[in-house]
Amino acid sequence: MASTRLNRKITGSDGKEVSSKAQYREGQDDTTTAISGVDSVHATKVNADTWDFSLKSGGKEVGHAHRTVSADGKTLTVHNTGKQITGATGDDTLAFDKK
């Protein structure tokens, strides 16, 4: 069974750095408290560089995330729909550069 680990350091507009770590196992619902209104995440490996995540609350899907790492391993692109990390709903695409 495949798994993926995400280690993040994000600097907010206030200059404060926030770190988080998450590990997901393919084909399983993993409990989470990182996203307001989401209690589990179901991971599906698409290929070596791409994962899809169903965000769930009470067993029902409330959002989706599609994460792709670039061929050079330096950029993570995330497309989120539905429930966002803030608890709001929306549709956004984020790009993160590895430093």
N, C-alpha and C positions, 0 to 999 in steps of 0.2 A: 504494500500500500504506500502510495506517495504522500509526502507531506511537504509543506512550504513554511518558511519562517520569514517574518517581516519585522525588521528592526528599523524604527523610525526616529529621527530627531528633526523636529519641526520648530522653526523660529517664528514666533508670532509678530504681529505689527508692533507689539509693545517691547520687542527685543528679547523676550523670555523664551528659552528653549524648553521644549517638552519632548521627553523620550517615551517610547512605548515599544513593546515587543508582543508579537502574536505568532502562534504556530497553529496551522490548520492541517487536518488529515483528510485526504481525499475520500469522498463518499460518506463522510460522517458529519453529524451535527455537533459542533463544538460550542460550548457555553461561552458567552461573552458578556462583559459589562462595559465595554469600550464605546458602545454606540447607544445613545439614549433611545429607549423604546424598542431595542432589539435584544433578545435573550439568547439567540444562537445563530451560528453561521454554518452553512453547508457548502463545502468546497468541492469543486470539480476541476481536475487538471485537463486543460485543452491540449497543451503541448509543453515542451520543456520551458518555454518562456511565458506561457499564458495560463491564467487561472480565472475561473468564474466563481462567484460567491453569491449564494442566496441568503439574504438577511431575513431572519424570522422572528416573529413575536407570537408566542402561544401556539407554535407549530404552523402558523400561516406566513407566507412570504410577504414582506413589507418593503423590500428593496433588493437591489441587485448591484454587484460590483464586478467589473471586468478589469483585471490587472494584467498588463503586458510589460515585460522587460525588453529593452532594445537589444539588438544583436550584439552590440559592444558591451552590454551589461551596465551602462552608465545612466540610463534613463528609465524610470518607472512611470508608465502612463496608466491612470485609473479613471474609468468611466463609471460614475455612480448614478443610479436611478432610484427613485423612491426615497426611503428613509436615509437621511444623511447623518454624519457623525454628531451634529448638533441636535438631532431629534426632529428637525424640520424635514419636509419632503422637497424633492427637486430633481434636477437633472444637471450634472456637471462633469466636466473632464478636467483632471488635474495631471500635471507633469512634474516629476521630481527628478532632480539631477543628483547623482552620487558624487560626493566630495571626498 
